[in-house]
Amino acid sequence: MLAIRGGDRVRSRPYPQWPEWSAEEEALLLEALRSGRWGIGGKKVEEFASLFASYQGCRYSVACMNGSVAIKVALQAVGVEPGDEVITTPYTFIATVTAAIELGAVPVFADIEEDGLNIAPESVEENITDRTKAILPVHIAGIPVDMDSICRIARRHGLKVVEDAAQAHGSEWRGRRVGGLGELGCFSFQSSKVMTSGEGGAITTNIEELSERCWSLINVGRTRGGDWYQHDILGYNYRMTEFQAAVLIAQLRRLDKQIERRQANYELLSGLFRELEGFELIRPPKDATRVNHFLVPIRVRRDVFGDIDKRRIVEALRAEGIPSSPGYTVPLHLHAPIIRYLERARSGRVEELRNAESAARDVLWLPHYVLLGSEEDVMDIYRALDKIERHRGEL
């Protein structure tokens, strides 16, 4: 009997705590505290930005408040203005789109791949018009987008590429870290991410001019080396604090070992999925040469589970002791506030996006920290899924 019906749980032990932290974070936080420089004038924000740029294989990085403003600033830096169109995915967190909306731009939704969760390059090209200014691909679950195809399309049409890499710290497409494959890359350090300071963000690039423009926009329009009250453009106060940077320096130092642990456990889980009929693991493409496994996305097979709502399956997984989430349940092109915005923008381009709608209906997620434990912890994931599959009539 399923635990949700009163049966015994598959597991009662907790998975590894998230976030992971140690005496290293404590020591760096105390350094920041005792410095008396908690914001402007401190050294840790610039230190972290430099370390993170190097880690992502980029020349430059600018730290900021959070991933949402990172996207807004990056789009503004590449010249997105009111009325411009930005092509992106409907299968993403809403902040990807509201960042463009804040600038008065019009989000245009391309469908995702049929066998994956990332934006489909062919759908991107189909949606380009003379109003398109930028492409905003999202590396969902830490799985890199086909950036070769996206950048090829952008070059052909004279467009800018801003990567939403909020979920993809350390992931690679064909041996190159994401965040430096387009003009700009945007990262989040929000609580759920694979490295976190509670909140925080960063923008990466290999283009000095764009780096300086992002820095200026984040620092109230100032120019490095200029007078304190010299504001050469209209900007914002979107700065990161020294305390956030202190935590992130420590988080970055252990990230590679954590990714390696997730990769090993993901391979074990991938093999176990061959024994399941009702669940399909959404696997990275072969050119995704490194994946941080921020999420473990799992598709519910409708030929096995019929019309059972994935949220009910998630309830059953949680009851068995497996942390899980239904993930995105409504793709963004069907969100009421976005539809209203597009109507006001006089855009009649809200269309059926079959693959995104299917993913919102059928794909659930496991969080990355379930892959930070032992092989036995991974086996419990399989045991719970197998149990739910065998007892699906109880859902």
FENDA-V312187 format. One line per field, one symbol per residue. psi: psi as a letter, one per 40 degrees, with the letter a starting at -180 (. if undefined). A space follows every 10 residues. Layout:
psi=???
This chain:
psi=iideeeiiid ieiiiiihih iadddddddd dddedegebh eieddddddd dddddefidi ihiadidddd dddddddeeh iheihhhaie giiddddddd ddeeihhhhi iiideaeihh ddddddehae ehdihgihgh eehiigdddd ddddddefii hhhgfdefhe iihfehiiee dadiihiifi deiehifdii iihiiehddd ddddddddff eihheiidfh hdihaigfii iddddddddd dddedddddd dddddddddd ddeeeidehh hhiiidegeh hefdighhhh hdedebfhhd ddddddddde ehhiieaheh ideehddddd ddddefhffh ihgddddddd dehiiiidee eeaidddddd dddddddddd fdee.
